[in-house]
Amino acid sequence: METNYLCPKCLGYLNVGDSLIFSAKARNNVKGLILLSQKLGIYEVKKHPSFIYNEGELVEFFCPICHENLNCVKNDKLARVLMIDEKGNEFKVVFSRIAGEKSTYTITGDNVEMYGEHSGHYIDLLHMIQSM
């Protein structure tokens, strides 16, 4: 069994190959698809060259299947998905919506793992994130 990422609403699969696929919208209302690495802590982004946004800008992430907005309720600078690892364990994965910010968390019960050089930015919010 491989690691899979799912929409928290429709439970549709978001990963294809080594990428997570999202529909997205930038502040200037330009829309496109964003492919992120499914490997935690790797911040490679693939997108169409005309889908332009600036470093530091909030990008909205949506499920490409049901179009659910994936913003976290407790902090709108973060987005969330579900991850099921190769052993069948389920995690919440929370990541920054700020372009260029490298901040990702896996959450299961009281256990939180942090990835990325900016993951300390949300350390005070981890207790709220766990209850999402």
C-alpha positions as CSV (number, residue, x, y, z in Angstrom):
1,M,0.0,0.0,0.0
2,E,1.3,3.5,-0.8
3,T,0.8,6.8,0.9
4,N,-2.4,8.5,-0.3
5,Y,-3.7,12.0,0.2
6,L,-7.5,12.7,0.3
7,C,-9.9,15.6,0.4
8,P,-11.2,15.9,4.0
9,K,-14.8,16.5,2.6
10,C,-15.3,14.1,-0.4
11,L,-12.4,11.7,0.4
12,G,-11.3,11.8,-3.2
13,Y,-7.7,11.0,-4.0
14,L,-5.5,14.1,-4.5
15,N,-2.2,12.4,-5.4
16,V,-1.1,11.2,-8.9
17,G,2.4,9.9,-9.3
18,D,4.7,11.9,-7.0
19,S,2.4,15.0,-6.9
20,L,-0.6,16.3,-5.0
21,I,-3.0,18.1,-7.3
22,F,-5.0,21.1,-6.2
23,S,-7.1,23.7,-8.0
24,A,-6.0,27.1,-6.8
25,K,-6.8,30.8,-6.9
26,A,-4.4,33.7,-6.5
27,R,-5.3,37.1,-5.1
28,N,-5.7,38.6,-8.6
29,N,-8.4,36.0,-9.2
30,V,-6.3,34.0,-11.6
31,K,-7.0,30.3,-11.3
32,G,-5.0,27.2,-12.1
33,L,-3.8,23.8,-11.0
34,I,-0.9,23.5,-8.6
35,L,1.1,20.3,-8.2
36,L,3.0,19.9,-4.9
37,S,5.4,17.1,-4.0
38,Q,3.7,14.5,-1.9
39,K,7.0,14.0,0.0
40,L,6.8,15.9,3.2
41,G,9.4,18.7,3.5
42,I,9.9,18.9,-0.2
43,Y,8.5,22.2,-1.5
44,E,8.7,21.9,-5.3
45,V,5.8,23.6,-7.0
46,K,4.6,22.9,-10.6
47,K,2.1,25.2,-12.2
48,H,1.2,26.7,-15.6
49,P,3.6,29.7,-16.3
50,S,0.5,32.0,-16.7
51,F,-0.7,31.2,-13.2
52,I,1.2,34.0,-11.5
53,Y,1.3,35.0,-7.8
54,N,3.9,36.7,-5.7
55,E,6.0,35.4,-2.8
56,G,4.2,36.0,0.4
57,E,0.8,36.0,-1.2
58,L,-2.0,33.8,0.1
59,V,-3.1,31.2,-2.4
60,E,-6.4,29.5,-2.0
61,F,-6.4,25.7,-2.4
62,F,-9.5,23.7,-3.4
63,C,-10.2,20.0,-4.0
64,P,-10.1,19.5,-7.7
65,I,-12.9,16.9,-7.4
66,C,-15.6,18.4,-5.2
67,H,-14.2,22.0,-5.2
68,E,-14.2,22.2,-1.3
69,N,-12.1,25.1,0.0
70,L,-9.3,23.5,1.9
71,N,-8.5,26.4,4.2
72,C,-8.2,25.6,7.9
73,V,-11.1,26.9,9.9
74,K,-8.8,27.9,12.9
75,N,-6.2,29.7,10.8
76,D,-6.9,30.8,7.2
77,K,-3.1,31.0,6.5
78,L,-3.1,27.2,6.5
79,A,-4.7,24.5,4.3
80,R,-5.5,20.9,5.2
81,V,-5.8,17.4,3.6
82,L,-5.9,13.8,5.0
83,M,-3.0,11.4,4.5
84,I,-3.1,7.6,4.9
85,D,0.3,6.1,5.0
86,E,1.5,2.7,3.7
87,K,0.5,1.1,7.0
88,G,-3.1,2.4,6.9
89,N,-2.5,5.1,9.6
90,E,-4.5,8.3,9.1
91,F,-3.0,11.8,9.6
92,K,-4.2,15.4,9.2
93,V,-1.7,17.2,7.0
94,V,-1.7,21.0,7.4
95,F,0.5,23.3,5.2
96,S,1.0,27.0,4.6
97,R,-1.0,28.8,2.0
98,I,1.6,31.6,1.8
99,A,3.6,31.4,-1.4
100,G,7.2,30.6,-0.6
101,E,6.6,29.7,3.0
102,K,7.9,26.2,3.8
103,S,5.7,25.0,6.7
104,T,4.0,21.6,6.9
105,Y,2.6,19.5,9.8
106,T,1.4,16.0,10.2
107,I,-1.1,15.5,13.1
108,T,-2.4,12.3,14.6
109,G,-3.9,12.5,18.1
110,D,-1.5,14.5,20.2
111,N,1.5,13.8,18.0
112,V,2.6,16.6,15.7
113,E,5.5,16.4,13.3
114,M,6.8,19.6,11.7
115,Y,8.5,20.0,8.3
116,G,10.1,23.0,6.6
117,E,12.3,25.9,7.6
118,H,9.3,28.1,8.5
119,S,7.3,25.5,10.5
120,G,8.0,27.5,13.7
121,H,5.7,30.3,12.5
122,Y,2.7,28.4,13.7
123,I,4.0,26.7,16.8
124,D,1.5,28.6,19.0
125,L,-1.4,27.4,16.9
126,L,-0.6,23.7,17.0
127,H,-3.0,23.0,19.9
128,M,-5.8,24.5,17.9
129,I,-4.8,22.7,14.7
130,Q,-5.0,19.4,16.5
131,S,-8.7,19.8,17.1
132,M,-9.6,20.5,13.5
